[in-house]
Amino acid sequence: MLTNEDLYLEREAAKFWTYVCEGADEAAHLLIDEHGYVGALTLLVDFINQGEQSPSTPDAQRHFQRWALRLHALRSGKDSRLPLAVDTRSLAAALGTSNEPAQLLQGFESYGQGSYRQGVESQGARAFPTQGADEPDSGCEFVCPLDPDWPSCVSALGLDAPLGLWYRGDIRALSQPGITMVGSRASTRYGEKIAHSFAGEFSHRGYTVISGGAFGIDAFSHQGCLDAGGTTVCVLACGVDRAYPRAHAELFSNILASSGVIVSEYPPRSEPFRYRFLARNRLVAALGAVTLVVEAPFRSGAISTANHALTIGRPLGAIPGSLTMPSYQGCLRLLRQGAICITRPEDVLELIPDEGQTSTPMKGKQERGGSGKAAHRLSGKRQHGSTGTAWRASAAAHVAEDDEHHTDAELRTRAWHRQLESSASELAVRCAEGLTFRRGASVEQVAARAGVSIKEALAGLGELSLRGFASTNGTLWKLNRSVGVSPR
């Protein structure tokens, strides 16, 4: 039984782990299941300070090296002087009798020392902060599996479940019966109308609406729920202190003002890297009792969310569209593969299990403080407003932004990234996020930014080089502005 002091330290360590890990991290889950958040952090700090006492297996050592790189990046990166949203002083004092771990953690600045001991006061529906605000919390709060407000539905993700969640708003919205709605960013009027009307009907029936806050179907789903006076959940692929996309800052404020919640597994100040959107989709799927794909082309992030829903046993529905509309080829693909054809809101409600949010978890799920078998497993496997006016105007403005307000250089860069994503592996795309066109980066820097091991970074960079997307001078790597080419 954890004392209040122990619980406080475990929560602070859980926060720290969200900085160390990059999205789903099976190895970190296994280590924390065995030793707890504080115990796992102690092992990591000891590994950094006493390298000779390395983990017994190469795979385990690889994971510790990967986490150590992330810690180094936190201390030496461009944001190294910014405080972490963690009480590092109390953590440092709790890590054993050695002064070395304490010195390592105290090297990180933290804010509000001890303020969490009295509990974080509710921030209410304050306006969404502007980017670059000096205060790192900006109303951000944190919940982990040790807290009573932790949404049990995410346990269906097993070892891919987040280690903790950062949020703004009313956390209770995550535990209410909800419906996930996703779809195309470049949506049609037909899809927007369906998303708005369906979300409004779900709200009238007492369900929350979960989506990703993006342009298109996501925005109309959130807005439909708000217009009906309902509660909606927005899952971001960056820190919850950021309004991304920026054009949706007002929408996000309205979500908070309507007892909704904005949530992310990434800590404050985290940037919206491209690969984080795909990783975010598993959480979007897990938070809903059923997933509805409103509109999606053949290649779409909505298809990724649908696949995650099927993986964890969530019912999946798709809206049929015209056979000749590219924006509905993804929905038609899902219907051919067994998704339920949805033509009215009642069709979705019929798919919701009687038990609401519960489902059969994936194999490999481990409870905190589990069986004690994590050590050898660590080395075994990988780890609200009027619709017709405001929101159509928002969508039109977004299209105009894409077509007119980008410079030729920006449009070429967007085209470059599209080609990269369509031809390279997920690992290579992730490594590319750690590179720029101008300033070179070492393999270690790329690994730390991408949250991968040195070995994986070398493999990803090798693929980027082979396809012409990146090059090296033998020490540092940069992206190539010329369009990538396929290998022979």
C-alpha positions in Angstrom: 0.0 0.0 0.0 1.5 3.3 -1.1 1.7 6.2 1.3 0.8 9.7 0.2 4.5 10.5 -0.1 5.2 7.4 -2.2 2.2 8.1 -4.5 3.4 11.7 -5.0 6.9 10.5 -5.9 5.5 7.8 -8.2 3.4 10.4 -10.1 6.4 12.7 -10.4 8.5 9.9 -11.8 5.7 9.0 -14.2 5.8 12.5 -15.5 9.5 12.3 -15.9 9.1 9.1 -17.9 6.8 10.8 -20.4 9.8 13.1 -21.2 12.2 10.1 -21.5 10.0 7.9 -23.7 8.6 8.6 -27.2 5.0 7.5 -27.5 4.4 3.7 -27.0 7.4 2.1 -25.4 7.0 -1.6 -24.5 10.4 -1.9 -22.9 9.6 1.0 -20.5 6.3 -0.6 -19.7 8.0 -3.9 -18.7 10.6 -2.1 -16.6 8.0 0.0 -14.8 5.7 -3.0 -14.3 8.5 -4.7 -12.5 10.0 -1.8 -10.5 7.5 1.0 -10.4 8.1 4.4 -11.9 10.6 5.5 -9.2 12.4 2.2 -9.2 12.7 2.2 -13.0 14.0 5.7 -13.0 16.5 4.8 -10.3 17.8 2.0 -12.5 18.1 4.4 -15.5 20.0 7.0 -13.5 22.3 4.4 -12.1 23.0 3.2 -15.6 23.9 6.7 -16.7 26.2 7.4 -13.7 27.7 3.9 -13.4 28.0 2.7 -17.0 30.0 -0.4 -16.0 26.9 -1.8 -14.3 25.1 -2.4 -17.5 22.0 -4.5 -18.0 22.8 -8.2 -18.5 21.5 -8.5 -22.1 22.3 -6.5 -25.3 18.6 -5.7 -25.9 18.1 -4.4 -22.4 21.3 -2.3 -22.7 20.1 -0.9 -26.1 16.9 0.3 -24.4 18.8 1.9 -21.5 21.1 3.6 -24.0 18.1 4.9 -25.9 16.6 6.4 -22.7 19.9 7.9 -21.7 20.2 9.6 -25.1 16.8 11.2 -24.4 17.9 12.4 -21.0 21.0 13.9 -22.5 18.9 15.7 -25.2 16.7 17.1 -22.5 19.8 18.6 -20.7 21.6 19.8 -23.8 18.9 20.6 -26.3 17.6 24.0 -27.4 15.0 23.9 -24.6 17.4 22.7 -21.9 17.1 25.9 -19.9 13.3 25.6 -19.8 11.9 24.0 -16.7 10.3 20.5 -16.8 6.8 20.1 -15.4 8.2 17.8 -12.8 9.3 18.1 -9.1 12.9 16.9 -9.9 14.2 17.9 -6.5 11.9 15.6 -4.6 12.6 12.9 -7.1 16.4 13.3 -6.8 16.1 13.1 -3.0 14.3 9.8 -3.3 16.7 8.0 -5.6 18.8 6.1 -3.1 21.7 7.2 -0.9 24.1 8.1 -3.7 24.6 11.7 -4.5 25.2 11.0 -8.2 21.5 10.4 -9.1 20.5 13.4 -7.2 23.0 15.6 -9.0 21.8 14.3 -12.4 18.1 15.0 -11.7 18.9 18.3 -10.0 20.6 19.3 -13.3 17.1 19.7 -14.6 15.2 22.9 -13.6 11.7 22.3 -12.4 8.9 24.6 -11.4 6.4 24.9 -8.5 8.5 22.8 -6.2 6.2 21.1 -3.7 3.0 22.7 -5.2 1.7 19.3 -6.2 1.8 18.1 -2.7 -1.2 20.3 -1.9 -2.8 19.2 -5.2 -3.2 21.2 -8.4 -6.2 23.5 -8.2 -8.7 23.3 -11.0 -7.8 25.7 -13.8 -11.4 25.9 -15.1 -12.0 27.0 -18.7 -9.2 29.6 -19.0 -8.3 30.8 -22.4 -6.0 28.6 -24.4 -2.4 29.8 -23.9 -0.5 31.3 -26.7 2.5 29.4 -27.9 5.7 30.4 -26.3 4.2 31.2 -22.9 6.9 31.2 -20.3 5.0 29.1 -17.8 5.5 25.4 -18.8 2.3 24.2 -17.2 -0.2 26.7 -18.7 -2.9 24.8 -16.8 -1.5 21.4 -17.7 -2.3 18.6 -15.4 -1.3 14.9 -15.3 -2.9 11.5 -14.6 -1.3 8.1 -14.5 -2.5 4.5 -13.9 -2.1 5.1 -10.1 -4.8 7.8 -10.1 -8.5 7.1 -9.7 -9.2 9.3 -12.7 -7.1 7.2 -15.0 -9.3 6.1 -18.0 -9.4 2.3 -17.8 -10.3 2.1 -21.5 -6.7 2.7 -22.6 -5.6 -0.5 -20.8 -6.9 -2.3 -24.0 -3.7 -1.1 -25.6 -1.6 -3.4 -23.4 2.1 -2.6 -23.5 1.3 0.2 -26.1 -0.7 2.1 -23.5 0.6 5.6 -22.5 2.7 5.7 -19.4 0.7 8.8 -18.3 -1.5 11.5 -19.8 -1.2 15.3 -19.8 -4.4 17.2 -20.0 -6.3 20.4 -19.8 -10.0 20.5 -18.8 -12.2 18.0 -17.1 -10.5 14.6 -16.9 -13.8 12.9 -16.1 -14.7 13.3 -19.7 -12.3 10.5 -20.5 -14.3 8.0 -18.4 -17.7 8.8 -19.9 -19.0 6.6 -22.7 -17.6 8.0 -26.0 -17.6 7.6 -29.7 -14.5 8.2 -31.8 -15.0 10.1 -35.0 -12.2 10.5 -37.5 -11.8 11.4 -41.2 -10.1 13.3 -43.9 -8.4 16.6 -43.2 -9.3 17.8 -46.8 -12.9 17.0 -46.2 -15.9 17.5 -48.6 -19.1 19.3 -47.7 -20.9 16.0 -47.6 -18.5 14.6 -45.1 -18.6 17.8 -43.0 -22.4 17.7 -42.8 -22.4 14.1 -41.8 -19.7 14.6 -39.1 -21.5 17.6 -37.6 -25.0 16.1 -37.6 -23.9 12.7 -36.3 -21.8 14.3 -33.5 -24.7 16.4 -32.5 -27.0 13.3 -32.3 -24.4 11.4 -30.3 -24.2 14.3 -27.8 -28.0 14.4 -27.5 -27.9 10.7 -26.6 -25.4 11.4 -23.8 -22.1 10.3 -25.5 -18.9 12.3 -25.7 -17.2 12.7 -29.1 -13.5 11.8 -29.4 -11.4 13.1 -32.2 -8.0 14.6 -33.0 -8.6 18.3 -33.4 -7.3 18.5 -36.9 -8.8 20.4 -39.9 -11.7 18.7 -41.7 -13.8 15.9 -40.2 -12.1 16.2 -36.8 -13.1 19.9 -36.4 -16.7 19.4 -37.6 -17.1 16.4 -35.2 -15.9 18.5 -32.3 -18.0 21.5 -33.3 -21.2 19.4 -33.9 -20.9 18.1 -30.4 -20.3 21.6 -29.0 -23.3 23.0 -30.9 -25.5 20.4 -29.3 -24.3 21.3 -25.9 -22.2 18.2 -25.4 -18.8 17.3 -24.2 -15.9 16.4 -26.5 -12.4 15.0 -26.1 -9.5 16.2 -28.2 -6.4 14.1 -28.5 -3.3 16.0 -29.6 0.0 14.8 -31.1 2.0 17.5 -29.2 2.0 19.1 -25.8 -1.4 20.2 -24.5 0.1 23.7 -23.9 0.2 24.1 -27.7 -2.7 25.1 -29.9 -2.1 22.9 -33.0 -3.2 23.7 -35.5 -3.1 27.3 -34.5 -6.3 28.1 -36.4 -8.1 25.9 -33.9 -7.1 27.9 -30.8 -10.7 29.1 -30.4 -12.1 25.6 -30.9 -9.9 24.3 -28.2 -10.9 27.1 -25.8 -14.6 26.2 -26.5 -13.9 22.6 -25.8 -12.5 23.5 -22.4 -15.4 25.9 -21.7 -17.8 23.1 -22.3 -16.4 20.7 -19.7 -14.4 18.9 -22.3 -10.8 17.8 -22.2 -7.6 18.2 -24.3 -5.3 15.3 -23.7 -1.9 14.1 -24.9 0.7 11.5 -23.9 3.4 14.0 -24.8 4.6 16.4 -22.1 4.3 20.2 -22.3 6.3 21.9 -25.0 6.4 18.8 -27.2 6.3 19.6 -30.9 3.8 18.1 -33.4 6.2 15.9 -35.3 4.7 14.0 -38.1 5.2 10.5 -36.7 3.5 11.5 -33.5 0.2 11.8 -35.3 0.2 8.2 -36.3 1.2 7.2 -32.8 -1.6 9.4 -31.4 -4.2 7.4 -33.4 -4.0 4.4 -31.1 -5.1 6.6 -28.2 -7.9 8.1 -30.2 -9.2 4.6 -31.0 -8.8 3.3 -27.4 -10.8 6.2 -25.8 -13.9 5.4 -27.8 -16.3 2.5 -27.3 -16.7 2.5 -31.1 -14.8 4.1 -34.0 -16.6 5.8 -36.9 -14.7 6.7 -40.1 -16.7 9.5 -41.7 -14.6 10.2 -44.7 -11.2 9.0 -45.7 -9.1 8.6 -48.9 -7.3 5.3 -49.5 -4.2 6.5 -47.7 -5.2 8.4 -44.6 -4.5 8.7 -40.9 -8.1 7.8 -40.3 -7.3 4.3 -41.7 -4.6 4.0 -39.1 -7.1 4.8 -36.3 -9.5 2.2 -37.8 -6.8 -0.4 -37.8 -6.0 0.4 -34.1 -9.7 0.0 -33.2 -9.8 -3.4 -34.8 -6.6 -4.5 -33.1 -8.0 -3.7 -29.6 -11.4 -5.2 -30.4 -13.4 -2.0 -30.8 -16.4 -2.0 -33.2 -15.7 -0.2 -36.4 -18.1 1.6 -38.7 -17.6 3.6 -42.0 -19.8 6.0 -44.0 -20.3 4.9 -47.6 -19.6 7.5 -50.3 -19.6 7.8 -54.0 -17.5 5.2 -55.9 -16.0 8.0 -57.9 -14.9 10.2 -55.0 -11.3 9.8 -54.0 -12.1 11.1 -50.5 -14.2 8.0 -49.8 -12.0 5.3 -51.2 -10.6 4.6 -47.7 -14.2 4.1 -46.3 -15.1 1.8 -49.2 -11.9 -0.2 -48.5 -12.8 -0.6 -44.8 -16.3 -1.7 -45.8 -14.8 -4.4 -48.1 -12.7 -5.5 -45.2 -15.6 -6.0 -42.8 -16.4 -2.6 -41.3 -20.1 -2.0 -40.6 -21.9 0.2 -43.1 -23.2 3.3 -41.3 -26.1 5.3 -42.8 -27.6 6.9 -39.7 -26.5 7.7 -36.1 -28.6 4.8 -34.7 -26.3 2.4 -36.6 -23.4 3.5 -34.6 -25.2 3.4 -31.3 -26.2 -0.2 -32.0 -22.5 -1.1 -32.1 -21.7 0.1 -28.6 -21.3 -2.8 -26.2 -23.5 -3.0 -23.1 -20.5 -2.5 -20.9 -19.6 0.7 -22.6 -15.9 1.4 -22.6 -14.7 -2.1 -21.7 -13.1 -4.5 -24.1 -10.8 -7.4 -24.3 -7.2 -6.2 -23.8 -4.5 -7.3 -26.1 -2.2 -10.0 -25.0 0.8 -8.9 -23.0 -1.0 -6.4 -20.8 0.8 -6.0 -17.5 -0.5 -4.4 -14.3 1.6 -2.0 -12.3 3.5 -3.8 -9.7 3.0 -7.1 -11.6 4.3 -10.6 -11.5 8.0 -9.8 -11.4 8.8 -11.3 -14.8 9.5 -8.0 -16.6 13.3 -8.2 -16.2 13.8 -11.1 -18.6 10.9 -10.0 -20.9 12.6 -6.7 -21.3 15.3 -8.4 -23.4 13.0 -10.6 -25.3 10.9 -8.4 -27.6 10.6 -5.0 -29.1 9.0 -3.0 -27.3 -19.1 25.1 -30.1 -21.1 28.0 -33.0 -23.1 28.0 -36.2 -21.9 25.4 -38.6 -23.0 26.7 -41.9 -21.0 29.9 -41.5 -18.1 29.8 -39.1 -16.8 26.3 -39.8 -17.3 26.3 -43.5 -15.4 29.6 -43.5 -12.7 28.0 -41.5 -12.4 25.1 -43.9 -12.4 27.5 -46.9 -9.7 29.5 -45.2 -7.6 26.4 -44.7 -7.9 25.5 -48.4 -6.9 29.0 -49.3 -3.9 28.7 -47.0 -2.8 25.5 -48.7 -3.3 26.8 -52.2 -2.3 30.5 -52.0 -0.6 31.6 -48.8 2.3 29.2 -48.9 5.5 30.3 -50.7 6.9 28.2 -53.5 9.6 27.0 -51.1 7.0 25.9 -48.5 5.0 24.1 -51.2 8.1 22.3 -52.4 8.9 21.3 -48.8 5.4 19.9 -48.3 5.7 18.0 -51.5 9.1 16.7 -50.3 7.6 15.4 -47.1 4.7 13.7 -49.0 7.1 11.8 -51.2 9.1 10.8 -48.1 6.1 9.5 -46.3 4.8 7.6 -49.4 8.1 5.8 -50.1 10.1 5.4 -46.9 9.5 3.2 -43.8 8.1 4.5 -40.6 11.5 4.3 -39.0 13.1 6.4 -41.7 10.3 9.0 -41.6 10.8 9.2 -37.8 14.6 9.7 -38.2 14.0 12.4 -40.8 12.2 14.4 -38.1 15.5 14.6 -36.3 17.2 16.2 -39.3 17.1 19.6 -41.0 18.1 20.9 -44.4 20.7 23.4 -43.0 22.3 22.2 -39.8 23.9 18.8 -39.5 23.1 16.3 -36.7 25.0 13.4 -35.4 23.6 9.9 -35.2 23.3 10.3 -31.4 21.2 13.5 -31.8 18.9 11.9 -34.4 18.4 8.9 -32.1 17.6 11.1 -29.1 15.1 13.3 -31.1 13.4 10.3 -32.7 13.3 8.3 -29.5 15.1 5.3 -31.1 18.3 3.4 -30.4 21.6 4.1 -32.1 21.2 0.9 -34.1 17.8 1.9 -35.3 18.9 5.4 -36.1 21.7 4.1 -38.3 19.2 1.8 -40.1 16.8 4.7 -40.7 19.5 7.1 -41.8 20.9 4.4 -44.1 17.5 4.1 -45.8 17.2 7.9 -46.1 20.6 8.0 -47.7 19.8 5.1 -50.1 16.6 6.8 -51.2 18.3 10.2 -51.6 16.5 12.0 -48.8 19.6 12.6 -46.6 23.4 12.6 -46.9 26.3 12.7 -44.5 29.8 14.1 -44.5 30.9 11.1 -42.4 30.0 12.7 -39.1 26.9 14.8 -39.4 23.6 14.1 -41.3 21.4 16.6 -43.2 18.3 16.4 -45.4 18.7 16.8 -49.1 16.5 19.4 -50.8 16.5 17.5 -54.0 13.6 15.2 -54.4 14.3 11.7 -53.1 14.9 8.9 -55.5 14.1 5.2 -55.2 17.0 2.8 -54.9 17.9 0.6 -57.8 
